[in-house]
Amino acid sequence: MTVGIRAKVAFLVASVVLAACAAPGPGTVPGGAEPADRQAAPTRFAIAIKGDPPTLSDSINSAGAGGVPGVTEVERLIHAGLTVQDDTGALRPALAESVPTVENEMWQIFPDGHMEMTWRIRPGALWHDGAPFTAEDLVFTAMVGQDPELPHFGDRAYQFLESVEPVSPYTVTVRWTQPYIEADTMFSHERALPLPKHLLEKAYTDNKAGFVEVSYWSQDFVGMGPYRLREWVAGSHMVIAANDQYVLGRPVVDEIEVKFILDPNTMIANILAGAVDVTMGRGLALEQAETIQTQRRDVRIELAVAGCLCAFPQYLNPNPPAIAELQFRRALLHAVDREELAASLQRGLVPPAHVFVGPNQPEFKDIEASVVRHAYDPRRTAQMLEEMGYARGADGFYLDPNTQRLSVEMRTTAGVELGKNLLLAIADAWQRAGIETDAFVIPPQQATDREWRANFPGFDLVNQPSNLTLLQRFHGKESSLPENNYRGNNRMRYVNPELDTLIERYFVTVPFGERMQVASQAIHHITERVVAMSMLYNATVVVVNSRIEGISATNTGWNVHEWAMR
């Protein structure tokens, strides 16, 4: 039962238009169809993402090492699930005829706790190669997702999944061993996008170890989305063409080029030169987008609260070991002025982040009272460090009892401009508090090294979802360890049975009021014990040529078949 709302005022930024949008062009009709009198020259535009994806699967790219900027959005262009989240966070049917609910009796919860959900595939749903999309594809998808030898496709949902059984060629019944609140997002972009059995079954059966290496995931990709892959050039770009058979209607725009541009200055130059019309995914900072707009008046800027930049401490093998001590983490957090960070780095368009759940989330008001806030107080920082036995040296930096300088490292990836700016700001705050800080930007070649990423010594600063689904990444079973080939999403390796129990209860508690009580307890645990440090809400920036209509910064691409050019 995933829902969401679009925030419309300053501190709940979800869509801020900094240049006027024109009215829809004449002749556009619903569903992506184009009238015959407009079938003239093919329409094209160019998108830029700040990533060079090794594959077109966000699941494979993200397994343990963090995702590639822009791939989540690109995946919405070329593939589709049974449902899609729109720009308000609400679920809409895509390849399914409807979204199962208790009210339409397609979601049933039995007295013993078991659940059943019925999914019916829309008539005419086809893979890009023309093969019909059937119930067997969903059975195959679940089989791959539950395979412990392929953790890339694993998801928390699978631990509750009992079976996926075809009722007819285009209907399945999904049975669950217990209630699961996100069951209606199964086989979607949120979890377990459908896999084509007719193309992947042989690779899965014959060479499971090489399953994620087959060319299907890149140059031979076949999905069911509004656009199909026409060309793939690794390290450069991809070209996608309108899917005439898309089940929700042929896209209005005929062709899109997606350019892989890792350097933000190069991306800006391409936009200013007119070689890029749209940016997607995390990458450009707000100040960079504003600079573009001062030089190109024919662009607009869309903003959306799309995550929270959090500093995750290392718990398994921290350096210094004090990172594992609660008082030390609290001392560090008191040294950071998060109100100033929001004002300086996000133009005051977002509030200070005391918890990862965004203020634009419908659950925020229910968990807000449980948040333990650690206000900016450098004097408290000094007091707490001195209580731990640290003493300031002549140069102003703290020394431990062995007269070794207190030093920590914080890392972030190069993919998020805001993250790099935030990294430097936090490092500066800690340095001023007397804590030597090594601010390290992860080179692109190391960003996908799962083992190296998991073994960071101090803090990992990463952008995370600003909703309660992030709770699953705090579970001990998600720890990124050698035994799971470092594919767990809990890279900090925090393990606490009390929190694990709360997280497990949250995801199986269907009644909203009871679920929010459990969520509040989990949020209190995380914020009171500073399990992770929420630093700044991330307003995703999308730069759009004003001639292109229908694009939003929230869940960019969910309605790409309706995008139009005037």
C-alpha positions as CSV (number, residue, x, y, z in Angstrom):
1,M,0.0,0.0,0.0
2,T,2.5,2.5,-1.2
3,V,1.2,6.1,-1.3
4,G,2.8,9.5,-1.4
5,I,2.0,13.2,-1.9
6,R,3.6,15.9,-4.0
7,A,4.8,18.7,-1.8
8,K,4.0,22.1,-3.3
9,V,5.5,24.7,-0.9
10,A,9.0,25.8,-0.2
11,F,10.1,23.4,2.5
12,L,8.2,20.4,1.0
13,V,9.7,20.9,-2.4
14,A,8.5,18.5,-4.9
15,S,8.1,20.6,-8.0
16,V,9.4,24.1,-8.2
17,V,9.2,25.7,-11.7
18,L,11.7,28.5,-12.1
19,A,10.6,29.4,-15.6
20,A,7.1,29.5,-17.0
21,C,5.8,26.5,-18.7
22,A,3.8,26.9,-21.9
23,A,0.4,25.4,-22.3
24,P,0.2,21.9,-23.9
25,G,0.6,22.1,-27.7
26,P,-2.3,21.6,-29.9
27,G,-3.2,18.2,-31.2
28,T,-1.8,16.2,-28.2
29,V,-4.2,13.5,-27.2
30,P,-4.3,11.3,-24.0
31,G,-2.4,8.0,-23.8
32,G,0.5,9.0,-26.0
33,A,-1.2,8.7,-29.4
34,E,-0.5,11.3,-32.1
35,P,-3.1,12.5,-34.6
36,A,-2.5,11.7,-38.2
37,D,-2.2,15.3,-39.2
38,R,0.9,15.6,-37.0
39,Q,2.7,12.6,-38.4
40,A,5.5,14.6,-40.1
41,A,9.2,14.6,-39.3
42,P,10.3,12.3,-36.5
43,T,10.6,14.0,-33.1
44,R,13.7,13.6,-31.1
45,F,15.5,15.0,-28.1
46,A,18.5,14.2,-25.9
47,I,18.7,13.3,-22.3
48,A,21.9,13.3,-20.1
49,I,22.6,11.1,-17.1
50,K,25.6,11.5,-14.8
51,G,26.5,7.8,-15.0
52,D,28.0,5.2,-17.3
53,P,25.9,2.1,-16.6
54,P,27.5,-1.3,-16.9
55,T,24.1,-2.7,-17.4
56,L,20.5,-1.5,-17.9
57,S,19.4,-3.3,-14.8
58,D,19.2,-1.1,-11.7
59,S,19.1,-4.3,-9.6
60,I,22.4,-5.6,-11.0
61,N,24.1,-2.2,-10.8
62,S,22.9,-1.5,-7.3
63,A,23.7,-4.9,-5.7
64,G,25.9,-3.9,-2.7
65,A,27.8,-1.1,-4.4
66,G,25.2,1.6,-4.8
67,G,23.4,2.5,-8.0
68,V,24.5,4.3,-11.1
69,P,23.1,7.8,-11.4
70,G,20.3,7.9,-13.9
71,V,19.7,4.2,-14.4
72,T,16.6,4.1,-12.2
73,E,15.1,6.7,-14.5
74,V,16.3,5.2,-17.8
75,E,14.8,1.8,-16.7
76,R,11.4,3.5,-16.5
77,L,11.8,4.5,-20.2
78,I,12.6,1.0,-21.5
79,H,10.9,-1.4,-19.1
80,A,7.6,-1.5,-17.3
81,G,6.1,-3.4,-14.3
82,L,2.7,-4.3,-13.3
83,T,2.3,-1.0,-11.6
84,V,4.1,2.4,-11.6
85,Q,4.4,5.1,-9.0
86,D,3.4,8.5,-10.4
87,D,4.7,11.9,-9.4
88,T,2.6,11.9,-6.3
89,G,3.8,8.5,-5.1
90,A,0.5,6.8,-5.8
91,L,0.4,3.4,-7.5
92,R,-1.1,3.2,-11.0
93,P,-1.7,0.1,-13.1
94,A,0.8,-0.3,-15.9
95,L,1.0,-3.8,-17.3
96,A,-1.7,-4.9,-14.9
97,E,-5.3,-4.3,-15.5
98,S,-5.6,-2.9,-11.9
99,V,-3.8,-2.5,-8.6
100,P,-4.9,-5.2,-6.2
101,T,-6.6,-3.8,-3.1
102,V,-8.7,-5.2,-0.2
103,E,-11.6,-3.2,-1.6
104,N,-11.5,-4.8,-5.0
105,E,-11.0,-8.2,-3.4
106,M,-7.9,-8.9,-5.4
107,W,-5.9,-8.6,-2.1
108,Q,-7.1,-11.0,0.6
109,I,-5.8,-11.4,4.1
110,F,-6.8,-14.6,5.9
111,P,-7.3,-15.1,9.7
112,D,-4.2,-17.2,9.9
113,G,-2.1,-14.3,8.5
114,H,-1.6,-15.7,5.0
115,M,-2.3,-13.4,2.1
116,E,-3.3,-13.9,-1.5
117,M,-3.0,-11.3,-4.3
118,T,-4.4,-11.7,-7.8
119,W,-2.8,-10.0,-10.8
120,R,-4.3,-9.8,-14.2
121,I,-2.1,-8.8,-17.1
122,R,-3.5,-6.2,-19.6
123,P,-4.5,-7.6,-22.9
124,G,-2.0,-6.9,-25.6
125,A,1.0,-6.6,-23.3
126,L,4.1,-7.5,-25.4
127,W,7.9,-7.7,-25.0
128,H,9.8,-5.5,-27.4
129,D,10.6,-8.6,-29.6
130,G,6.9,-9.2,-30.0
131,A,6.5,-12.1,-27.6
132,P,3.5,-12.0,-25.4
133,F,3.9,-11.1,-21.7
134,T,2.4,-14.0,-19.8
135,A,2.0,-15.4,-16.3
136,E,5.0,-17.7,-16.9
137,D,7.2,-14.7,-17.1
138,L,6.1,-13.7,-13.5
139,V,6.7,-17.3,-12.3
140,F,10.2,-17.2,-13.8
141,T,10.9,-13.8,-12.3
142,A,10.0,-15.0,-8.8
143,M,12.2,-18.1,-9.3
144,V,15.2,-16.0,-10.2
145,G,14.5,-13.6,-7.3
146,Q,14.4,-16.3,-4.8
147,D,17.5,-18.0,-6.0
148,P,20.2,-17.5,-3.3
149,E,22.9,-17.9,-6.0
150,L,21.7,-14.7,-7.7
151,P,21.4,-12.1,-4.8
152,H,21.4,-9.3,-7.4
153,F,17.7,-9.9,-7.9
154,G,16.9,-10.6,-4.2
155,D,14.4,-8.4,-2.3
156,R,13.1,-8.4,1.2
157,A,9.7,-9.3,-0.2
158,Y,10.9,-12.8,-1.2
159,Q,11.2,-14.0,2.4
160,F,7.4,-13.7,2.7
161,L,6.6,-15.1,-0.7
162,E,5.1,-18.5,-0.7
163,S,4.3,-19.1,-4.3
164,V,3.4,-17.5,-7.7
165,E,0.9,-19.7,-9.5
166,P,-0.5,-19.2,-12.9
167,V,-4.3,-19.3,-12.9
168,S,-4.5,-18.6,-16.7
169,P,-2.0,-17.5,-19.3
170,Y,-2.5,-13.9,-18.2
171,T,-3.4,-14.2,-14.5
172,V,-1.4,-15.2,-11.4
173,T,-2.1,-15.7,-7.8
174,V,0.7,-14.6,-5.5
175,R,0.6,-16.3,-2.1
176,W,2.3,-14.8,1.0
177,T,3.2,-16.6,4.2
178,Q,2.2,-13.5,6.2
179,P,1.0,-9.9,5.8
180,Y,3.4,-7.7,3.8
181,I,2.6,-4.1,3.4
182,E,4.4,-3.6,0.0
183,A,2.9,-6.7,-1.7
184,D,1.1,-4.4,-4.2
185,T,4.5,-3.2,-5.6
186,M,5.6,-6.8,-6.6
187,F,6.8,-7.1,-10.2
188,S,7.3,-3.4,-10.5
189,H,10.2,-0.9,-10.6
190,E,10.1,-0.9,-6.8
191,R,10.8,-4.7,-6.7
192,A,11.3,-7.5,-9.1
193,L,10.7,-6.1,-12.6
194,P,9.4,-8.9,-14.9
195,L,12.0,-11.0,-16.7
196,P,11.5,-12.5,-20.1
197,K,11.4,-16.3,-19.6
198,H,11.7,-17.0,-23.4
199,L,15.0,-15.0,-23.5
200,L,16.6,-15.7,-20.2
201,E,15.6,-19.2,-19.1
202,K,18.4,-21.0,-21.1
203,A,21.1,-18.6,-19.7
204,Y,19.7,-19.2,-16.2
205,T,19.6,-23.0,-16.6
206,D,22.9,-23.5,-18.4
207,N,25.2,-20.9,-16.8
208,K,23.8,-19.4,-13.6
209,A,27.2,-18.1,-12.6
210,G,27.3,-16.0,-15.8
211,F,23.7,-15.0,-15.8
212,V,24.3,-11.3,-15.0
213,E,27.0,-11.1,-17.6
214,V,24.9,-12.0,-20.7
215,S,24.4,-9.3,-23.3
216,Y,20.7,-9.2,-22.6
217,W,21.4,-6.7,-19.8
218,S,23.1,-4.2,-22.1
219,Q,23.2,-4.1,-25.9
220,D,20.5,-6.8,-26.3
221,F,18.1,-5.6,-23.7
222,V,14.4,-6.4,-24.3
223,G,11.8,-4.9,-22.0
224,M,8.2,-3.8,-22.2
225,G,8.5,-0.1,-21.7
226,P,7.4,2.8,-23.8
227,Y,10.7,2.8,-25.6
228,R,12.9,0.0,-27.0
229,L,16.6,-0.1,-27.2
230,R,17.9,0.7,-30.7
231,E,21.6,1.4,-30.0
232,W,24.0,1.0,-27.0
233,V,27.5,2.3,-27.0
234,A,29.2,1.6,-23.6
235,G,30.9,4.7,-22.2
236,S,29.0,7.0,-24.6
237,H,25.3,6.8,-25.2
238,M,22.2,4.8,-26.0
239,V,19.4,5.5,-28.4
240,I,15.8,4.4,-27.7
241,A,12.9,4.4,-30.1
242,A,9.2,4.6,-29.5
243,N,7.5,1.2,-28.9
244,D,4.6,1.1,-31.3
245,Q,3.1,-1.7,-29.2
246,Y,3.3,-0.2,-25.8
247,V,0.3,-1.3,-23.9
248,L,-0.6,2.2,-22.6
249,G,-0.2,3.8,-26.1
250,R,2.6,4.7,-28.4
251,P,4.9,7.5,-27.1
252,V,4.4,10.9,-28.6
253,V,8.2,11.5,-29.1
254,D,9.7,9.2,-31.7
255,E,13.3,8.8,-30.5
256,I,15.5,9.7,-27.5
257,E,19.2,9.7,-27.2
258,V,20.5,9.2,-23.6
259,K,24.1,10.5,-23.2
260,F,26.4,9.2,-20.4
261,I,28.2,12.3,-19.1
262,L,30.0,11.8,-15.9
263,D,31.6,15.2,-15.6
264,P,29.1,17.9,-14.6
265,N,31.0,20.7,-16.4
266,T,30.7,18.7,-19.6
267,M,27.0,18.2,-19.0
268,I,26.5,21.9,-18.4
269,A,28.4,22.7,-21.7
270,N,26.2,20.2,-23.6
271,I,23.1,21.8,-22.2
272,L,24.3,25.3,-23.0
273,A,25.2,24.2,-26.5
274,G,21.7,22.7,-27.1
275,A,23.1,19.2,-27.3
276,V,21.1,18.1,-24.2
277,D,17.5,18.9,-23.6
278,V,16.8,17.0,-20.3
279,T,18.8,15.8,-17.3
280,M,17.6,12.8,-15.4
281,G,18.6,11.3,-12.0
282,R,20.9,12.6,-9.4
283,G,23.9,14.7,-10.6
284,L,23.6,18.4,-11.0
285,A,23.5,20.7,-8.0
286,L,20.8,23.4,-7.7
287,E,23.4,26.1,-8.1
288,Q,24.7,24.6,-11.3
289,A,21.1,24.4,-12.7
290,E,20.6,28.0,-11.8
291,T,23.8,28.9,-13.6
292,I,22.5,27.2,-16.7
293,Q,19.2,29.1,-16.5
294,T,20.9,32.4,-16.4
295,Q,22.6,31.6,-19.8
296,R,19.7,29.7,-21.4
297,R,16.3,31.3,-20.8
298,D,14.5,28.5,-22.7
299,V,15.0,26.0,-20.0
300,R,13.1,25.4,-16.8
301,I,14.1,23.7,-13.5
302,E,12.1,21.1,-11.7
303,L,12.9,20.1,-8.2
304,A,11.8,17.2,-6.0
305,V,12.6,16.0,-2.5
306,A,13.9,12.6,-3.6
307,G,16.1,11.4,-0.9
308,C,18.1,12.2,2.2
309,L,21.9,12.4,2.3
310,C,22.9,10.3,5.3
311,A,26.3,9.6,6.9
312,F,26.5,5.9,7.8
313,P,29.1,4.9,10.4
314,Q,31.2,1.8,10.1
315,Y,30.3,-0.7,12.9
316,L,32.2,-3.8,12.0
317,N,35.8,-2.6,11.8
318,P,35.7,1.2,12.4
319,N,38.8,3.4,12.4
320,P,39.0,5.0,14.9
321,P,37.2,2.4,17.1
322,A,35.4,5.3,18.9
323,I,33.0,5.5,15.9
324,A,31.2,2.5,17.4
325,E,30.6,4.4,20.7
326,L,27.3,6.3,20.9
327,Q,28.8,9.3,22.8
328,F,31.3,9.8,20.0
329,R,28.7,9.8,17.3
330,R,26.5,12.2,19.2
331,A,29.5,14.5,19.7
332,L,30.1,14.5,15.9
333,L,26.4,15.2,15.2
334,H,26.3,18.2,17.6
335,A,29.2,19.7,15.7
336,V,27.1,20.0,12.5
337,D,24.8,23.0,11.9
338,R,22.1,21.3,9.7
339,E,20.0,24.4,9.5
340,E,22.9,26.2,7.9
341,L,23.5,23.3,5.6
342,A,19.9,23.5,4.4
343,A,20.1,27.2,3.9
344,S,23.4,27.3,2.1
345,L,23.3,24.2,0.0
346,Q,19.6,24.0,-0.8
347,R,18.7,27.7,-0.8
348,G,16.5,27.1,2.2
349,L,14.1,25.1,0.0
350,V,14.3,22.1,2.4
351,P,14.2,22.0,6.2
352,P,17.0,20.6,8.3
353,A,17.1,16.8,8.2
354,H,16.9,15.2,11.7
355,V,15.5,12.0,10.2
356,F,15.8,10.4,6.8
357,V,12.0,10.4,6.3
358,G,11.1,13.4,4.1
359,P,8.6,16.0,5.2
360,N,6.7,15.4,2.0
361,Q,6.0,11.7,3.0
362,P,2.5,11.0,4.3
363,E,3.9,9.1,7.2
364,F,6.1,12.0,8.4
365,K,3.5,13.5,10.7
366,D,3.0,10.1,12.3
367,I,6.7,9.5,13.2
368,E,7.8,13.1,13.7
369,A,7.3,13.1,17.5
370,S,9.5,10.0,17.9
371,V,12.6,11.7,16.3
372,V,15.4,12.5,18.7
373,R,17.0,15.7,17.6
374,H,20.7,16.5,18.2
375,A,20.9,20.3,17.9
376,Y,24.0,22.2,16.8
377,D,26.0,22.7,19.9
378,P,29.8,22.8,19.5
379,R,30.3,23.3,23.2
380,R,28.4,20.0,23.8
381,T,30.7,18.4,21.3
382,A,33.8,19.6,23.2
383,Q,32.4,18.4,26.5
384,M,31.5,15.0,25.2
385,L,34.9,14.4,23.6
386,E,36.7,15.5,26.7
387,E,34.6,13.1,28.8
388,M,35.9,10.4,26.5
389,G,39.5,11.2,27.3
390,Y,40.4,13.4,24.3
391,A,42.3,16.6,24.9
392,R,43.0,19.5,22.5
393,G,46.5,19.9,21.3
394,A,48.4,23.1,20.7
395,D,47.1,23.2,17.1
396,G,43.5,22.9,18.3
397,F,42.9,19.3,17.2
398,Y,42.0,16.6,19.7
399,L,44.5,14.0,20.8
400,D,43.6,10.6,22.3
401,P,45.2,9.4,25.5
402,N,48.2,8.1,23.5
403,T,48.6,11.6,22.1
404,Q,47.6,10.5,18.6
405,R,45.5,13.0,16.7
406,L,41.8,12.2,16.5
407,S,41.1,11.7,12.8
408,V,38.1,10.3,10.8
409,E,37.4,9.7,7.2
410,M,34.1,10.4,5.4
411,R,33.5,9.2,1.8
412,T,31.0,9.9,-0.9
413,T,30.6,9.0,-4.6
414,A,31.3,11.4,-7.4
415,G,27.8,10.9,-8.8
416,V,26.0,13.5,-6.6
417,E,27.2,17.1,-6.8
418,L,25.3,18.0,-3.7
419,G,26.9,15.1,-1.9
420,K,30.4,16.4,-2.6
421,N,29.5,19.9,-1.4
422,L,27.9,18.4,1.7
423,L,31.0,16.3,2.3
424,L,33.2,19.3,2.3
425,A,30.8,21.2,4.6
426,I,30.7,18.5,7.2
427,A,34.5,18.0,7.0
428,D,34.9,21.7,7.6
429,A,32.5,21.6,10.6
430,W,34.3,18.7,12.2
431,Q,37.7,20.3,11.6
432,R,36.5,23.5,13.3
433,A,35.4,21.3,16.2
434,G,39.0,19.9,16.5
435,I,38.4,16.6,14.7
436,E,40.8,16.0,11.7
437,T,38.6,14.9,8.8
438,D,39.7,13.3,5.5
439,A,37.0,14.1,2.9
440,F,37.3,11.5,0.2
441,V,35.5,11.4,-3.1
442,I,35.2,7.8,-4.4
443,P,36.7,7.4,-7.9
444,P,34.2,6.0,-10.4
445,Q,36.3,2.9,-10.9
446,Q,36.0,2.0,-7.2
447,A,32.4,2.9,-6.8
448,T,31.2,-0.5,-8.0
449,D,33.7,-2.5,-5.9
450,R,31.4,-4.0,-3.4
451,E,34.1,-5.3,-1.0
452,W,36.0,-2.0,-1.0
453,R,32.8,0.0,-0.5
454,A,31.7,-2.2,2.5
455,N,35.0,-1.8,4.2
456,F,35.0,2.0,4.5
457,P,36.8,3.0,7.8
458,G,34.7,5.9,9.0
459,F,31.6,7.3,7.4
460,D,29.9,6.6,4.1
461,L,27.8,9.6,2.9
462,V,25.2,8.5,0.5
463,N,21.8,9.6,-0.8
464,Q,19.0,7.3,0.4
465,P,15.3,7.0,-0.2
466,S,13.5,9.5,2.0
467,N,10.7,7.1,3.0
468,L,10.2,4.3,5.5
469,T,11.2,1.6,3.0
470,L,14.8,2.5,3.9
471,L,14.2,0.7,7.2
472,Q,15.0,-2.6,5.5
473,R,18.6,-1.4,5.0
474,F,19.1,-1.2,8.7
475,H,18.3,-4.9,9.3
476,G,21.2,-7.0,10.4
477,K,20.5,-9.6,7.7
478,E,21.2,-7.0,5.1
479,S,24.8,-6.6,6.3
480,S,27.3,-6.5,3.4
481,L,29.7,-9.4,4.3
482,P,32.0,-11.9,2.6
483,E,29.5,-14.7,3.0
484,N,26.9,-12.8,0.7
485,N,29.7,-11.5,-1.6
486,Y,29.1,-8.0,-0.1
487,R,25.7,-7.7,-1.8
488,G,23.8,-6.7,1.3
489,N,22.5,-3.1,1.5
490,N,23.5,-2.6,5.1
491,R,27.0,-1.5,4.3
492,M,27.6,0.0,7.8
493,R,27.0,-3.6,9.2
494,Y,24.9,-2.4,12.1
495,V,23.3,-5.3,13.9
496,N,20.8,-4.9,16.7
497,P,18.2,-7.6,17.5
498,E,15.7,-5.1,19.0
499,L,15.8,-3.0,15.8
500,D,15.7,-6.0,13.6
501,T,12.5,-7.1,15.3
502,L,10.9,-3.7,14.9
503,I,11.8,-3.6,11.2
504,E,10.3,-7.1,10.7
505,R,7.1,-6.1,12.4
506,Y,6.8,-2.9,10.4
507,F,6.8,-4.7,7.1
508,V,4.1,-7.2,8.1
509,T,1.7,-4.8,10.0
510,V,-1.0,-3.9,7.5
511,P,-3.3,-1.6,9.7
512,F,-1.8,1.8,9.2
513,G,-2.2,3.1,12.8
514,E,-0.5,0.0,14.3
515,R,2.2,0.2,11.6
516,M,3.0,3.8,12.5
517,Q,3.4,2.9,16.1
518,V,6.1,0.3,15.1
519,A,7.7,2.7,12.7
520,S,7.9,5.3,15.5
521,Q,9.7,2.9,17.8
522,A,12.2,2.1,15.0
523,I,12.8,5.8,14.2
524,H,13.3,6.6,17.9
525,H,15.9,3.8,18.1
526,I,17.8,5.0,15.0
527,T,17.8,8.7,15.9
528,E,18.4,8.3,19.7
529,R,21.3,6.0,19.1
530,V,22.6,7.9,16.1
531,V,22.7,4.6,14.1
532,A,23.0,6.8,11.0
533,M,23.3,10.6,10.7
534,S,20.6,12.3,8.6
535,M,22.3,15.4,7.2
536,L,20.4,17.0,4.4
537,Y,17.3,16.4,2.3
538,N,18.3,16.0,-1.4
539,A,16.3,18.0,-3.8
540,T,16.8,16.3,-7.2
541,V,17.3,18.8,-10.0
542,V,15.9,18.2,-13.5
543,V,16.8,20.7,-16.2
544,V,14.3,20.7,-19.0
545,N,14.1,22.4,-22.4
546,S,10.9,24.4,-22.1
547,R,9.7,22.9,-25.4
548,I,9.3,19.6,-23.7
549,E,6.1,19.0,-21.8
550,G,5.0,16.5,-19.2
551,I,8.2,16.0,-17.2
552,S,8.3,16.1,-13.5
553,A,11.3,15.7,-11.1
554,T,9.5,13.1,-8.9
555,N,9.7,9.6,-10.4
556,T,11.0,11.1,-13.6
557,G,9.9,9.0,-16.6
558,W,6.8,7.4,-15.1
559,N,4.7,9.0,-17.8
560,V,7.4,9.2,-20.6
561,H,4.9,8.0,-23.2
562,E,3.0,11.3,-22.7
563,W,6.0,13.6,-23.0
564,A,5.6,15.9,-25.9
565,M,7.5,18.6,-27.8
566,R,5.9,21.8,-29.0
